[in-house]
Amino acid sequence: MKVNGQEHDLILYTENLARVVNHKCTVDNISIQVHQCDVLAIIGPSGAGKSSFLRMINRLDESSGGTVYLEGRDSREIPPQELQRRLGMVMQMRYLFPGTISDNIRFGPQQRGELVSQDDIESLLSQVGLAGYSDQGVNHLSGGEAQRVSLARTMANSPQILLLDEPTSSLDEASRDEVEK
């Protein structure tokens, strides 16, 4: 991709991203650059705007100013559903659809007419430490297990970028280490 006439592997960047809600600035002119294979951590105290920033990148919330670019393209030019698939987000507060774990993992790809094989579901569940859980109902999961299903469901969409909003905060240390691997 070319930025300012030069070739870069820049995949995501923001310019002066800001958000004001009820006269309160939650995000103030943040500019970042993320290259292919980068891992970027956003740290700060509770209420500093980290989640708000991620939600604006994924267009779950609209910015008050600034721009998000994905592969050099203004994210507002990308249909929200496509953008949100390409920028998979796992939130701190998990939400699962009623049904089985397999139903949840298949959901996103099914929206695009794609099928996820049982082998692929088992592979994703194995990656998050839930091998053999595919037919279990989501209403029987612990909080940590539900969070891991949420991560597997996001990964089933094969996103270009994962936006992770403290996805392991509800996990015990062993589960956290396994998911982070």
C-alpha positions in Angstrom: 0.0 0.0 0.0 1.2 3.5 -0.7 1.1 6.3 1.9 2.4 9.7 0.9 3.9 8.2 -2.3 5.9 5.5 -0.4 5.3 1.7 -0.2 4.4 0.5 3.3 2.8 -2.6 4.9 0.6 -0.3 6.9 -2.8 -2.0 7.4 -4.6 0.3 9.8 -4.1 3.8 10.9 -6.0 6.6 12.6 -5.6 10.3 12.2 -6.7 12.6 15.0 -9.5 10.3 16.1 -11.8 11.9 18.7 -15.1 11.4 20.3 -17.2 13.8 22.4 -20.3 12.5 24.2 -22.5 14.8 26.3 -19.8 17.5 26.2 -17.2 15.1 27.6 -14.2 14.1 25.5 -13.8 10.4 25.7 -11.1 10.1 23.0 -8.9 13.1 22.2 -7.1 13.2 18.8 -5.4 9.8 18.7 -3.3 8.9 15.8 -1.8 5.4 15.4 -0.2 3.3 12.7 -0.4 -0.5 12.7 1.7 -2.5 10.2 1.1 -6.1 9.1 1.8 -8.5 12.0 2.1 -5.7 14.6 0.8 -6.1 18.1 -0.3 -2.8 19.6 -1.3 -2.5 23.2 -3.4 0.5 24.4 -3.0 1.0 28.1 -4.4 3.4 30.6 -6.6 3.7 33.7 -10.2 2.8 33.8 -12.3 5.4 32.0 -9.4 6.7 29.9 -11.2 5.8 26.6 -9.5 2.6 25.5 -12.8 0.8 24.8 -14.2 3.9 23.1 -11.2 4.1 20.9 -11.5 0.4 19.8 -15.3 0.8 19.2 -14.6 3.8 16.9 -12.1 1.8 14.9 -14.7 -0.9 14.4 -17.5 1.7 13.8 -19.6 0.4 16.7 -19.4 4.1 17.7 -18.9 7.0 15.3 -16.1 9.5 15.9 -16.7 13.2 16.5 -13.6 13.9 14.5 -10.7 12.3 12.7 -10.5 9.3 10.4 -9.8 5.5 10.5 -8.1 4.0 7.5 -8.0 0.3 6.7 -5.4 -0.5 4.0 -5.4 3.2 3.0 -9.2 3.4 2.6 -11.4 5.6 4.8 -13.4 3.2 6.9 -16.6 5.2 6.3 -16.4 4.0 2.7 -16.5 0.4 3.8 -20.0 -1.1 4.6 -20.1 -1.5 8.4 -20.8 -5.2 8.2 -17.7 -5.8 6.0 -15.6 -3.5 8.2 -16.6 -5.3 11.4 -15.9 -8.7 9.8 -12.4 -7.5 8.7 -11.8 -6.0 12.1 -12.9 -8.7 14.5 -13.6 -7.4 17.9 -13.8 -9.4 21.2 -15.2 -7.2 24.0 -14.7 -7.4 27.7 -18.4 -8.1 28.2 -19.2 -11.3 26.2 -22.4 -11.8 24.4 -23.4 -15.2 23.0 -26.4 -16.1 20.9 -28.9 -18.7 22.3 -28.1 -22.2 21.1 -25.0 -24.3 20.9 -21.4 -23.3 20.8 -21.3 -24.5 17.2 -24.3 -22.3 16.3 -22.4 -19.3 17.7 -19.2 -20.1 15.8 -21.0 -20.6 12.5 -23.1 -17.4 12.8 -20.8 -14.9 11.2 -19.7 -17.0 8.2 -23.3 -18.1 7.6 -24.2 -14.4 7.2 -21.9 -14.4 4.1 -23.1 -17.8 2.8 -20.0 -19.6 4.0 -20.0 -22.9 5.9 -17.8 -23.7 8.8 -17.0 -27.4 8.9 -17.2 -29.4 12.2 -13.4 -29.9 11.9 -12.9 -26.2 11.7 -15.1 -25.6 14.7 -13.2 -28.2 16.7 -9.9 -26.6 15.7 -11.0 -23.2 16.8 -12.4 -24.6 20.1 -9.1 -26.5 20.7 -7.2 -23.2 20.2 -9.2 -21.6 23.1 -9.0 -24.7 25.3 -12.6 -25.9 24.7 -12.0 -29.0 22.6 -15.1 -31.3 22.6 -17.5 -28.5 23.6 -19.1 -27.8 20.2 -22.5 -29.3 20.9 -22.9 -27.8 24.4 -25.5 -25.1 24.9 -24.1 -21.7 25.7 -26.3 -21.3 28.8 -24.2 -23.9 30.6 -20.9 -22.1 30.2 -18.9 -20.4 32.9 -18.0 -16.7 32.3 -14.5 -17.7 31.2 -15.7 -20.4 28.9 -18.2 -18.0 27.3 -15.4 -15.5 26.7 -13.3 -18.2 25.0 -16.3 -19.1 22.8 -16.6 -15.4 21.9 -13.0 -15.3 20.8 -13.4 -18.5 18.7 -16.5 -17.0 17.1 -14.6 -13.9 16.1 -11.7 -16.0 14.8 -14.2 -18.0 12.6 -14.7 -14.9 10.6 -11.0 -14.8 9.6 -10.5 -11.1 10.5 -7.5 -9.2 9.2 -7.1 -7.6 12.5 -8.3 -8.6 16.0 -9.4 -5.8 18.3 -9.3 -7.2 21.8 -10.9 -5.2 24.6 -9.5 -7.1 27.7 -10.8 -10.4 26.4 -9.0 -12.4 29.1 -9.9 -10.3 32.1 -12.5 -12.8 33.3 -10.3 -15.9 32.9 -8.2 -17.6 35.5 -4.4 -17.5 35.0 -4.1 -20.9 33.2 -7.0 -20.2 30.8 -5.6 -16.7 30.1 -2.2 -18.1 29.3 -3.7 -20.7 27.0 -5.9 -18.2 25.1 -3.0 -15.7 24.8 -0.9 -18.4 23.1 
